[in-house]
Amino acid sequence: MSFNNKVVIKTEAISGLGAAIALKFAKEGANVVIVGRNSDKLRNVLENISKVGNKPLVIAADVTKGNDVQRIIDDIVDNFGKIDVLVNNAGCCSHQSRCLGPVKTDIVENMGAGSELQEATSMKFRESAL
């Protein structure tokens, strides 16, 4: 499947599987938007993607914050005029509950992480379909 000229948002694309997914989309011709909270790690992913595909749009942001979500959408639309694909695997957990802390808190936070971005993105999908 070709992703030529498709705009793909990849959240938490800072390392591991997230970075690998972003890299694969770039190899398939996509205009990749990498989103994450760690600017240094985003810069590393930017360098790797730039070697195999279009230079990605890098957005340092926290998808659990409404203002950041709106900035993500605005930056993408300003740069590309559309959004085609969202691969959202952003998760979060509180520092207090890392590792063996209260699991319920982490599950609830992880289920909600990025939901504002999903909602905002789906609104853009609907707008472009009209």
Secondary structure, 3 states (H helix, E strand, C coil): CCCCCCEEEEECCCCHHHHHHHHHHHHCCCEEEEEECCHHHHHHHHHHHHHHCCCCEEEECCCCCHHHHHHHHHHHHHHHCCCCEEECCCCCCCHHHCCCCCHHHHHHHHHHCCHHHHHHHHHHHHHHHC
